[in-house]
Amino acid sequence: MADGLSDENDARHPVDGSTARMAPLARLPVFFALKGRRVMLAGGSDAAAWKAELLCAAGAQVELFAPEPVADLLSLAQNPPDGTLTLHSRDWTPADLAGAALAIGAIEDDAEGARFAQAARAAGVPVNVVDKPAFCDFAFGAIVNRSPLVIGISTDGAAPVFGQAVRAKIEAVIPQGFRHWAQAARSWRASVAALELGYQGRRRFWERFTRRALETPEAAPDEALRETLLERAEAERDTEGRGSVALVGAGPGDPELLTLKAVRVLQSADVVLYDDLVSPAVLDVARREAKKLLVGKTGYRPSCKQDDINALMVSLAKQGKRVVRLKGGDPMVFGRAGEEIAAARAANLPIEVVPGITAAQGAASRLGVSLTHRDHARRLQFITAHARDGKLPRDLDWQALADPAATTVVYMPQRTWEELAKKAMAAGLDPHAPALAIFSATRPEEFRVTATVSTLKDKLDAAVADKLAAGVSLGPCLILFGHAIGEAEAFASTRLDAPGTALGR
């Protein structure tokens, strides 16, 4: 995994991690195609007027049955946004339901609403009785309209006000200009189809289109852009079957710390090869249809061999797949990215690297400490405490580790911390220098152990034993030490040299 190494003496094989299923849905979000189709609407109230406008906007041929429709309905019948509205100045009858695509009842009386729902179901017509969920086959949600881009929001009737608040939030972040991009997508589809591209070629075209839409949402797509994208798609036809590899930094665990580019690449993946220490919340960001394979690179436990991962990555890409190698933290920090880049280049495969927030950066953000505090540190150093053989590396610079003006971040430290601390102190490291171990930084299960360089080993062992006894999974660990670390909030009320200095959260 990135931001950490693992012992490959005991090997395991990739595991299919694609078995996670979608969580239960209170409602199935569907979008009815109503253009030119008959919809039966009963009731003449203001609620009926809103439903009539919505249905007409979707191009429906609405037939409304009400002895005394409100003025808004009369006006709407004269000038609908689309479709048609025909008024029948009488009560509805079961015969009026014949041939309807949908039946909507704006009916106050429960008994009448139940009768309407029963008649619609008997006619085989999906029914909605406004504000009466017990009589509804489907529900109307809040809508964000950038048609043909339409977003529906439902709380299953549990909290309509909350649904409206969510709609307002989405309205604020979805540019109005997306309407033009969605319209262009609809009108350009025929031109894309005429190129007779394969699946990958079509996806690449629409991904480029989408990227431009996100970069310049208010600039309406023009003919020049259309020609440029089509020409590029046609030029790449001969290489359409060739896959690609992307090394993507998953960050320390909080999915909100993913970069925008990481999200985009994950959502275009065909296959995701991920490590144990990539959090499930990050994996959920990946394209749902992507195959997800756990390749098990984690410290001190059986791991997939790096050569096997390289071979799998190359093999999948040669099959035309878009392969994402997803690594905790940043792929270029103790992530064996160099070996995977070399393997992709040797196979003549396109490869890109998407950096991520390092575990050290994530930890510092949670601790609220500057790793380069100008009163305490003139240098920041990252080291691994784990060599290829699983032992402490033999070539560490002990004078650098003993530097009182350095902040040191130690990756994969648990097995070798005691030896590292002893040798660093023998080289001159202050035994009273603040030291801190942090597990699962930025994740909900994060916890910390605060101590000094000389006392951290015992406190860490006790804390880990307590967590394991409670059945708690520890997650990835970092150790940070140096006088800048003493500025962390975790040390604020702690005398580091006092007996019993203990566990943070």
Helices and strands as residue ranges (DSSP letters): E 15-16, E 38-42, H 46-57, E 61-65, H 71-78, E 84-88, G 94-97, E 102-105, H 110-122, E 127-129, G 133-135, E 142-146, E 149-153, H 160-173, H 178-194, H 199-215, H 223-235, G 237-239, E 244-249, G 255-257, H 260-266, E 271-274, H 280-283, E 291-294, H 306-318, E 322-327, H 337-346, E 351-354, H 359-367, E 379-384, H 398-402, E 406-411, H 417-426, E 434-439, E 447-452, H 456-469, E 477-481, G 483-487, G 489-491
